[in-house]
Amino acid sequence: MEAQRVRIVEGGKLVIPAAMRRELGISAGDTVMVDIDHGELRVRSINKALENARSILRRYIPEGASLSDELIADRRAEAERE
């Protein structure tokens, strides 16, 4: 999608054009992630931010491994030792 010119209104509010909100899958009242990346403001939906975080974590988790199962097993073993 092409860049669009928007205005910052009273209170520092930024109005995101409707077409961009639709493309991001966000609507009024939704929470979004906002950060600054190389001097540019970046807005992401929570779902997109989670998707990105999961893809980063997948690089470090072996295929077929279940971290929750490993954590539960560790906790049970720890409880047995007590």
C-alpha positions as CSV (number, residue, x, y, z in Angstrom):
1,M,0.0,0.0,0.0
2,E,1.3,3.5,-0.9
3,A,2.2,6.0,1.8
4,Q,-0.5,8.5,2.7
5,R,-0.3,11.9,4.2
6,V,-2.1,12.2,7.5
7,R,-2.4,14.8,10.2
8,I,-1.6,14.6,13.9
9,V,-4.6,16.1,15.8
10,E,-5.2,17.4,19.3
11,G,-3.6,15.3,22.0
12,G,-1.1,13.8,19.6
13,K,-3.7,11.5,18.0
14,L,-2.9,10.0,14.6
15,V,-5.8,9.0,12.3
16,I,-4.9,5.9,10.4
17,P,-6.8,5.8,7.0
18,A,-9.6,3.2,6.8
19,A,-7.9,1.3,4.0
20,M,-4.8,0.9,6.1
21,R,-6.8,-0.2,9.2
22,R,-8.6,-2.8,7.0
23,E,-5.2,-4.1,5.7
24,L,-3.8,-4.4,9.2
25,G,-7.0,-6.0,10.5
26,I,-7.6,-3.4,13.2
27,S,-10.7,-1.3,14.1
28,A,-11.7,1.3,16.6
29,G,-11.0,0.3,20.1
30,D,-8.3,-2.3,19.2
31,T,-4.9,-2.2,20.9
32,V,-1.9,-2.0,18.6
33,M,1.9,-2.2,19.0
34,V,3.8,1.0,18.2
35,D,7.5,1.4,18.0
36,I,10.2,3.4,16.3
37,D,12.4,1.5,13.8
38,H,15.3,3.4,12.3
39,G,13.5,6.8,12.9
40,E,10.2,5.6,11.5
41,L,7.0,5.0,13.4
42,R,5.7,1.4,13.0
43,V,2.2,0.3,13.9
44,R,1.3,-3.4,14.1
45,S,-1.7,-5.3,15.1
46,I,-1.3,-7.4,18.3
47,N,-1.8,-10.6,16.2
48,K,1.0,-9.5,13.8
49,A,3.3,-8.8,16.7
50,L,2.6,-12.2,18.2
51,E,3.2,-13.9,14.8
52,N,6.6,-12.2,14.5
53,A,7.5,-13.2,18.1
54,R,6.6,-16.8,17.5
55,S,8.6,-16.9,14.3
56,I,11.7,-15.7,16.2
57,L,11.2,-18.3,18.9
58,R,10.7,-21.1,16.4
59,R,14.4,-20.6,15.3
60,Y,15.5,-21.8,18.8
61,I,13.1,-24.6,19.5
62,P,13.7,-28.0,17.9
63,E,11.0,-29.4,15.6
64,G,8.4,-31.4,17.6
65,A,9.5,-30.0,21.0
66,S,6.8,-28.9,23.3
67,L,8.1,-26.3,25.8
68,S,4.9,-26.5,27.9
69,D,5.4,-30.3,28.2
70,E,9.0,-29.8,29.2
71,L,8.1,-27.2,31.8
72,I,5.4,-29.5,33.3
73,A,7.8,-32.4,33.4
74,D,10.4,-30.2,35.1
75,R,7.9,-29.0,37.7
76,R,6.7,-32.5,38.5
77,A,10.3,-33.8,38.9
78,E,11.1,-30.8,41.1
79,A,7.9,-31.6,43.2
80,E,9.0,-35.2,43.6
81,R,12.4,-34.2,44.9
82,E,10.8,-32.0,47.6
